[in-house]
């Protein structure tokens, strides 16, 4: 429930099966240094999107959720 509430708050969602795998690889993919800063020129949003991140506003089940 916590993850879904955060997903709705931020307007994005990543399915559990993809999230687990991505969390293992994201430091390598983005070349994260010990301070947590990416050391790459890659587009961070593109990397998350290709890993399965979804904009919930594009999901018909959540149509109009952020209109007010």
KAZISUL-V258142 format. One line per field, one symbol per residue. phi: phi as a letter, one per 40 degrees, with the letter a starting at -180 (. if undefined). psi: psi as a letter, one per 40 degrees, with the letter a starting at -180 (. if undefined). A space follows every 50 residues. Layout:
# KAZISUL-V258142
phi: ???
psi: ???
This chain:
# KAZISUL-V258142
phi: .dccccccccgbabddccccccccbcccdcfccdcgbcbbcccccccccc chcbcccccdcbdgcbcc
psi: dddddddddeeiihidddddddddeddddefhideehhfieihddddddd eehhhdeehddfheded.
